[in-house]
Amino acid sequence: MSRGTYLWVFVRRWDFEPRWWPQGEAIWDEETKEWHGFATLGKRVDIGWEFDVIAAVVAPKEHLELTDYLKQGMETGRFRPDEFPPALCVSTPVRVIKKSK
């Protein structure tokens, strides 16, 4: 990852395509080239549904917009899915099934 870029985690229930929920900034380990992040996969009513999880590298402008999205969501309690932001690099999606709350 290059300097001045940010790694973010995104989640979507597969049937919400093309909308995604930004989850937050991930931690990139320059030495191991591994990243670690956190994701919430829906709510209790989503148990049994498939979700896609990806990581994307974004520029400073998109990072600020994503940070504002999370801040507003925390203030209002409303986290709505949105179009995927412009990204410099996107990981291959990983599909998982929500098994519990």
Helices and strands as residue ranges (DSSP letters): E 6-13, G 14-16, E 19-25, E 27-29, E 34-36, G 44-46, E 50-58, H 60-76, E 82-83, E 89-90, E 94-97
